[in-house]
Amino acid sequence: MSVTSFANPGCMQTYSGKTFLPLDPRSEDVDIEDIAHSLAMQSRFTGHAKAYYSVAQHCVLASIYCESDPLWALLHDASEAYLGDIATPIKRCLHQVRGIEEKLHQAVAAAFGLPWPMPYAVKEVDLRMLATERRDLMAHNGIAWPSLDGVEPYKKEINPWDWKDAKWQFRDRFYQLTGVVL
């Protein structure tokens, strides 16, 4: 009896069972099912929110708010399906990780026919989402977040979904925007 192993030590297995090379990503290996599932299973803020709040829900809400580039907004954190959600203060110190993340973003953009680089409007929505998430989901400790100075949160309060709802909402939003049935 033989045991099958990954031929390349730099590869990973995704939810769908595919082999994926996060250090050398190819657009043809990017899979929306893998992205939806992984992002729904990952908690924003490395799990430090008041309640479970997934990266998938964050992306769906960003997509709704980003009228000019809703598909890019839905997929703006898709790299995290293959890299994981690394807290921003740590990511800023890991220059190599930022390069890996950029390659993953480029593979996602190519897989779904999105323009490169990511539009600035998506980054603006992401920042307003962060301000909203801080208001609604994080402990209020009086410490300022300088990156949010002057950033207006959205009016609507965020009510977290469980991971299954987040996965289905992400899939449904992808279908609404692309017409691709999953």
CYANA upper distance limits for C-alpha pairs under 8 A (distance plus 0.5 A):
  6 PHE  CA     11 CYS  CA      7.51
 10 GLY  CA     21 LEU  CA      6.65
 10 GLY  CA     22 PRO  CA      7.87
 10 GLY  CA     23 LEU  CA      7.45
 11 CYS  CA     19 THR  CA      6.85
 11 CYS  CA     20 PHE  CA      5.92
 11 CYS  CA     21 LEU  CA      4.96
 11 CYS  CA     22 PRO  CA      7.19
 12 MET  CA     19 THR  CA      6.14
 12 MET  CA     20 PHE  CA      5.76
 12 MET  CA     21 LEU  CA      6.89
 12 MET  CA     22 PRO  CA      7.99
 13 GLN  CA     17 GLY  CA      6.22
 13 GLN  CA     18 LYS  CA      6.03
 13 GLN  CA     19 THR  CA      5.22
 13 GLN  CA     20 PHE  CA      6.64
 14 THR  CA     18 LYS  CA      5.82
 14 THR  CA     19 THR  CA      6.93
 14 THR  CA     20 PHE  CA      7.35
 14 THR  CA     34 ASP  CA      6.73
 15 TYR  CA     33 GLU  CA      8.40
 15 TYR  CA     34 ASP  CA      5.91
 15 TYR  CA     37 HIS  CA      7.61
 15 TYR  CA     38 SER  CA      7.86
 16 SER  CA     33 GLU  CA      7.71
 16 SER  CA     34 ASP  CA      6.58
 18 LYS  CA     29 ASP  CA      8.32
 19 THR  CA     29 ASP  CA      8.44
 20 PHE  CA     25 PRO  CA      7.55
 20 PHE  CA     29 ASP  CA      6.92
 21 LEU  CA     25 PRO  CA      5.76
 21 LEU  CA     26 ARG  CA      8.21
 22 PRO  CA     82 TYR  CA      6.64
 22 PRO  CA     83 LEU  CA      7.52
 22 PRO  CA    100 ILE  CA      8.04
 22 PRO  CA    104 LEU  CA      7.54
 23 LEU  CA    100 ILE  CA      6.70
 23 LEU  CA    103 LYS  CA      8.41
 24 ASP  CA    103 LYS  CA      8.16
 25 PRO  CA     29 ASP  CA      7.78
 25 PRO  CA     30 VAL  CA      8.49
 25 PRO  CA    103 LYS  CA      7.45
 25 PRO  CA    104 LEU  CA      6.61
 25 PRO  CA    107 ALA  CA      6.68
 26 ARG  CA     30 VAL  CA      7.49
 26 ARG  CA    107 ALA  CA      6.27
 27 SER  CA    107 ALA  CA      4.98
 27 SER  CA    108 VAL  CA      6.62
 27 SER  CA    109 ALA  CA      8.44
 27 SER  CA    110 ALA  CA      6.26
 27 SER  CA    111 ALA  CA      5.11
 28 GLU  CA    111 ALA  CA      6.82
 30 VAL  CA     34 ASP  CA      8.34
 30 VAL  CA    107 ALA  CA      7.73
 30 VAL  CA    108 VAL  CA      6.92
 30 VAL  CA    111 ALA  CA      6.95
 31 ASP  CA     35 ILE  CA      6.85
 32 ILE  CA     36 ALA  CA      6.50
 32 ILE  CA    171 ARG  CA      8.48
 33 GLU  CA     37 HIS  CA      6.60
 33 GLU  CA    171 ARG  CA      8.22
 33 GLU  CA    182 LEU  CA      8.03
 34 ASP  CA     38 SER  CA      6.47
 34 ASP  CA     81 ALA  CA      7.67
 35 ILE  CA     39 LEU  CA      6.43
 35 ILE  CA     78 ALA  CA      6.54
 35 ILE  CA     81 ALA  CA      5.73
 36 ALA  CA     40 ALA  CA      6.58
 36 ALA  CA     56 ALA  CA      7.18
 36 ALA  CA    167 LYS  CA      5.88
 36 ALA  CA    168 TRP  CA      8.41
 36 ALA  CA    170 PHE  CA      6.54
 36 ALA  CA    171 ARG  CA      6.88
 37 HIS  CA     41 MET  CA      6.85
 37 HIS  CA    167 LYS  CA      6.24
 38 SER  CA     42 GLN  CA      6.89
 38 SER  CA     81 ALA  CA      5.65
 39 LEU  CA     43 SER  CA      8.47
 39 LEU  CA     54 SER  CA      7.10
 39 LEU  CA     55 VAL  CA      5.61
 39 LEU  CA     56 ALA  CA      5.19
 39 LEU  CA     78 ALA  CA      7.96
 39 LEU  CA     80 GLU  CA      7.63
 39 LEU  CA     81 ALA  CA      6.25
 39 LEU  CA    167 LYS  CA      8.10
 40 ALA  CA     54 SER  CA      5.87
 40 ALA  CA     55 VAL  CA      6.67
 40 ALA  CA     56 ALA  CA      5.24
 40 ALA  CA     57 GLN  CA      7.66
 40 ALA  CA    163 TRP  CA      5.48
 40 ALA  CA    164 LYS  CA      7.53
 40 ALA  CA    166 ALA  CA      5.93
 40 ALA  CA    167 LYS  CA      5.55
 41 MET  CA     54 SER  CA      7.10
 41 MET  CA     55 VAL  CA      8.41
 41 MET  CA    163 TRP  CA      6.31
 42 GLN  CA     54 SER  CA      5.92
 42 GLN  CA     55 VAL  CA      6.35
 42 GLN  CA     56 ALA  CA      8.28
 42 GLN  CA     84 GLY  CA      8.24
 42 GLN  CA     85 ASP  CA      7.87
 43 SER  CA     47 GLY  CA      5.71
 43 SER  CA     52 TYR  CA      6.75
 43 SER  CA     53 TYR  CA      5.95
 43 SER  CA     54 SER  CA      4.88
 43 SER  CA     55 VAL  CA      6.40
 44 ARG  CA     48 HIS  CA      8.16
 44 ARG  CA     49 ALA  CA      7.79
 44 ARG  CA     52 TYR  CA      8.44
 44 ARG  CA     53 TYR  CA      6.38
 44 ARG  CA     54 SER  CA      5.98
 44 ARG  CA     55 VAL  CA      5.90
 44 ARG  CA     58 HIS  CA      8.49
 44 ARG  CA     85 ASP  CA      7.89
 45 PHE  CA     49 ALA  CA      6.76
 45 PHE  CA     87 ALA  CA      7.18
 46 THR  CA     85 ASP  CA      7.65
 46 THR  CA     86 ILE  CA      7.94
 46 THR  CA     87 ALA  CA      7.13
 47 GLY  CA     52 TYR  CA      7.41
 47 GLY  CA     53 TYR  CA      8.44
 48 HIS  CA    138 MET  CA      7.91
 49 ALA  CA     53 TYR  CA      7.60
 49 ALA  CA    137 LEU  CA      5.83
 49 ALA  CA    138 MET  CA      5.51
 49 ALA  CA    139 ALA  CA      7.93
 50 LYS  CA    137 LEU  CA      5.89
 50 LYS  CA    138 MET  CA      6.25
 50 LYS  CA    139 ALA  CA      7.35
 51 ALA  CA    137 LEU  CA      7.45
 51 ALA  CA    160 PRO  CA      7.62
 52 TYR  CA    160 PRO  CA      7.20
 52 TYR  CA    161 TRP  CA      8.30
 52 TYR  CA    162 ASP  CA      7.73
 53 TYR  CA     57 GLN  CA      7.48
 53 TYR  CA     58 HIS  CA      8.24
 53 TYR  CA    160 PRO  CA      5.79
 53 TYR  CA    161 TRP  CA      7.25
 53 TYR  CA    162 ASP  CA      8.05
 54 SER  CA     58 HIS  CA      6.95
 54 SER  CA    160 PRO  CA      8.31
 54 SER  CA    161 TRP  CA      8.22
 54 SER  CA    162 ASP  CA      8.41
 54 SER  CA    163 TRP  CA      7.22
 54 SER  CA    166 ALA  CA      7.52
 55 VAL  CA     59 CYS  CA      6.71
 55 VAL  CA     77 ASP  CA      8.05
 56 ALA  CA     60 VAL  CA      6.73
 56 ALA  CA    166 ALA  CA      6.23
 56 ALA  CA    167 LYS  CA      7.10
 56 ALA  CA    170 PHE  CA      6.65
 57 GLN  CA     61 LEU  CA      6.65
 57 GLN  CA    160 PRO  CA      8.11
 57 GLN  CA    161 TRP  CA      7.64
 57 GLN  CA    166 ALA  CA      5.77
 57 GLN  CA    167 LYS  CA      8.49
 57 GLN  CA    169 GLN  CA      8.09
 57 GLN  CA    170 PHE  CA      7.60
 58 HIS  CA     62 ALA  CA      6.62
 58 HIS  CA    129 MET  CA      8.05
 59 CYS  CA     63 SER  CA      6.56
 59 CYS  CA     73 ALA  CA      6.89
 59 CYS  CA     74 LEU  CA      5.22
 59 CYS  CA     75 LEU  CA      7.29
 59 CYS  CA     76 HIS  CA      7.63
 59 CYS  CA     77 ASP  CA      7.53
 59 CYS  CA    170 PHE  CA      8.15
 60 VAL  CA     64 ILE  CA      6.87
 60 VAL  CA     73 ALA  CA      8.30
 60 VAL  CA     74 LEU  CA      6.00
 60 VAL  CA    169 GLN  CA      7.59
 60 VAL  CA    170 PHE  CA      6.28
 60 VAL  CA    173 ARG  CA      7.34
 61 LEU  CA     65 TYR  CA      6.88
 61 LEU  CA     74 LEU  CA      8.48
 62 ALA  CA     66 CYS  CA      6.53
 62 ALA  CA     70 PRO  CA      8.16
 62 ALA  CA     73 ALA  CA      6.16
 62 ALA  CA     74 LEU  CA      7.02
 62 ALA  CA    122 VAL  CA      8.35
 62 ALA  CA    125 VAL  CA      6.66
 62 ALA  CA    126 ASP  CA      6.87
 62 ALA  CA    129 MET  CA      7.18
 63 SER  CA     67 GLU  CA      7.97
 63 SER  CA     69 ASP  CA      8.08
 63 SER  CA     70 PRO  CA      4.91
 63 SER  CA     71 LEU  CA      6.99
 63 SER  CA     72 TRP  CA      8.01
 63 SER  CA     73 ALA  CA      5.12
 63 SER  CA     74 LEU  CA      5.27
 64 ILE  CA     70 PRO  CA      7.03
 65 TYR  CA     70 PRO  CA      8.15
 65 TYR  CA    125 VAL  CA      7.31
 66 CYS  CA     70 PRO  CA      5.64
 66 CYS  CA     73 ALA  CA      6.96
 66 CYS  CA    121 ALA  CA      7.60
 66 CYS  CA    122 VAL  CA      6.98
 66 CYS  CA    125 VAL  CA      6.71
 68 SER  CA    121 ALA  CA      7.77
 69 ASP  CA     73 ALA  CA      6.73
 69 ASP  CA    119 PRO  CA      7.98
 69 ASP  CA    121 ALA  CA      7.79
 69 ASP  CA    122 VAL  CA      7.30
 70 PRO  CA     74 LEU  CA      6.63
 70 PRO  CA    177 LEU  CA      8.03
 71 LEU  CA     75 LEU  CA      6.77
 71 LEU  CA    174 PHE  CA      7.74
 71 LEU  CA    177 LEU  CA      6.85
 72 TRP  CA     76 HIS  CA      6.11
 72 TRP  CA    114 LEU  CA      7.37
 72 TRP  CA    118 MET  CA      7.56
 72 TRP  CA    119 PRO  CA      8.33
 72 TRP  CA    122 VAL  CA      7.46
 73 ALA  CA    122 VAL  CA      5.93
 73 ALA  CA    125 VAL  CA      8.47
 73 ALA  CA    126 ASP  CA      8.46
 74 LEU  CA    170 PHE  CA      8.23
 74 LEU  CA    173 ARG  CA      8.40
 74 LEU  CA    174 PHE  CA      8.01
 75 LEU  CA    108 VAL  CA      8.27
 76 HIS  CA    105 HIS  CA      8.18
 76 HIS  CA    118 MET  CA      8.26
 76 HIS  CA    122 VAL  CA      8.01
 77 ASP  CA     81 ALA  CA      8.25
 78 ALA  CA     82 TYR  CA      8.19
 78 ALA  CA    105 HIS  CA      7.74
 78 ALA  CA    108 VAL  CA      7.62
 79 SER  CA     83 LEU  CA      6.58
 79 SER  CA     84 GLY  CA      8.17
 79 SER  CA    101 GLU  CA      6.65
 79 SER  CA    104 LEU  CA      5.76
 79 SER  CA    105 HIS  CA      6.18
 79 SER  CA    108 VAL  CA      7.88
 80 GLU  CA     84 GLY  CA      4.84
 80 GLU  CA     85 ASP  CA      5.81
 80 GLU  CA    101 GLU  CA      8.48
 82 TYR  CA    104 LEU  CA      8.37
 83 LEU  CA    101 GLU  CA      7.75
 86 ILE  CA     90 ILE  CA      7.36
 86 ILE  CA     91 LYS  CA      6.58
 87 ALA  CA     91 LYS  CA      6.64
 88 THR  CA     92 ARG  CA      6.59
 89 PRO  CA     93 CYS  CA      7.61
 90 ILE  CA     94 LEU  CA      7.13
 91 LYS  CA     95 HIS  CA      7.88
 91 LYS  CA     97 VAL  CA      7.35
 91 LYS  CA     98 ARG  CA      7.42
 92 ARG  CA     98 ARG  CA      8.28
 94 LEU  CA     98 ARG  CA      7.18
 95 HIS  CA     99 GLY  CA      7.16
 96 GLN  CA    100 ILE  CA      6.91
 97 VAL  CA    101 GLU  CA      6.53
 98 ARG  CA    102 GLU  CA      6.65
 99 GLY  CA    103 LYS  CA      6.86
100 ILE  CA    104 LEU  CA      6.81
101 GLU  CA    105 HIS  CA      6.67
102 GLU  CA    106 GLN  CA      6.70
103 LYS  CA    107 ALA  CA      6.77
104 LEU  CA    108 VAL  CA      6.73
105 HIS  CA    109 ALA  CA      6.60
106 GLN  CA    110 ALA  CA      6.63
106 GLN  CA    116 TRP  CA      7.53
106 GLN  CA    117 PRO  CA      8.37
107 ALA  CA    111 ALA  CA      6.54
108 VAL  CA    112 PHE  CA      6.83
108 VAL  CA    114 LEU  CA      8.49
109 ALA  CA    113 GLY  CA      6.29
109 ALA  CA    114 LEU  CA      5.06
109 ALA  CA    115 PRO  CA      7.02
109 ALA  CA    116 TRP  CA      7.19
110 ALA  CA    114 LEU  CA      6.76
110 ALA  CA    115 PRO  CA      8.48
115 PRO  CA    119 PRO  CA      8.34
118 MET  CA    122 VAL  CA      7.61
119 PRO  CA    123 LYS  CA      7.66
120 TYR  CA    124 GLU  CA      6.87
121 ALA  CA    125 VAL  CA      6.79
122 VAL  CA    126 ASP  CA      6.59
123 LYS  CA    127 LEU  CA      6.74
124 GLU  CA    128 ARG  CA      6.89
125 VAL  CA    129 MET  CA      6.53
126 ASP  CA    130 LEU  CA      6.72
127 LEU  CA    131 ALA  CA      6.92
127 LEU  CA    148 LEU  CA      7.86
127 LEU  CA    151 VAL  CA      7.83
128 ARG  CA    132 THR  CA      6.72
128 ARG  CA    151 VAL  CA      6.67
128 ARG  CA    152 GLU  CA      6.64
128 ARG  CA    153 PRO  CA      5.65
128 ARG  CA    154 TYR  CA      7.14
129 MET  CA    133 GLU  CA      6.46
129 MET  CA    153 PRO  CA      7.14
129 MET  CA    154 TYR  CA      7.61
130 LEU  CA    134 ARG  CA      6.51
130 LEU  CA    148 LEU  CA      8.46
130 LEU  CA    153 PRO  CA      8.24
131 ALA  CA    135 ARG  CA      6.78
131 ALA  CA    148 LEU  CA      6.82
131 ALA  CA    151 VAL  CA      7.21
131 ALA  CA    152 GLU  CA      7.31
131 ALA  CA    153 PRO  CA      5.41
131 ALA  CA    154 TYR  CA      8.41
132 THR  CA    136 ASP  CA      6.63
132 THR  CA    152 GLU  CA      8.46
132 THR  CA    153 PRO  CA      4.94
132 THR  CA    154 TYR  CA      6.29
132 THR  CA    155 LYS  CA      8.46
132 THR  CA    157 GLU  CA      7.99
132 THR  CA    158 ILE  CA      8.07
133 GLU  CA    137 LEU  CA      5.79
133 GLU  CA    138 MET  CA      7.47
133 GLU  CA    158 ILE  CA      7.57
134 ARG  CA    138 MET  CA      5.49
134 ARG  CA    139 ALA  CA      8.39
135 ARG  CA    140 HIS  CA      8.32
135 ARG  CA    153 PRO  CA      8.25
136 ASP  CA    157 GLU  CA      6.94
136 ASP  CA    158 ILE  CA      6.71
137 LEU  CA    158 ILE  CA      8.22
145 TRP  CA    149 ASP  CA      7.62
161 TRP  CA    165 ASP  CA      6.35
161 TRP  CA    166 ALA  CA      6.37
162 ASP  CA    166 ALA  CA      6.71
163 TRP  CA    167 LYS  CA      6.63
164 LYS  CA    168 TRP  CA      6.84
165 ASP  CA    169 GLN  CA      6.44
166 ALA  CA    170 PHE  CA      6.51
167 LYS  CA    171 ARG  CA      6.73
168 TRP  CA    172 ASP  CA      6.46
169 GLN  CA    173 ARG  CA      6.50
170 PHE  CA    174 PHE  CA      6.71
171 ARG  CA    175 TYR  CA      6.78
171 ARG  CA    182 LEU  CA      7.68
172 ASP  CA    176 GLN  CA      6.66
173 ARG  CA    177 LEU  CA      6.72
174 PHE  CA    178 THR  CA      6.54
174 PHE  CA    179 GLY  CA      8.21
174 PHE  CA    180 VAL  CA      7.98
175 TYR  CA    179 GLY  CA      5.31
175 TYR  CA    180 VAL  CA      5.64
175 TYR  CA    181 VAL  CA      6.36
175 TYR  CA    182 LEU  CA      7.83
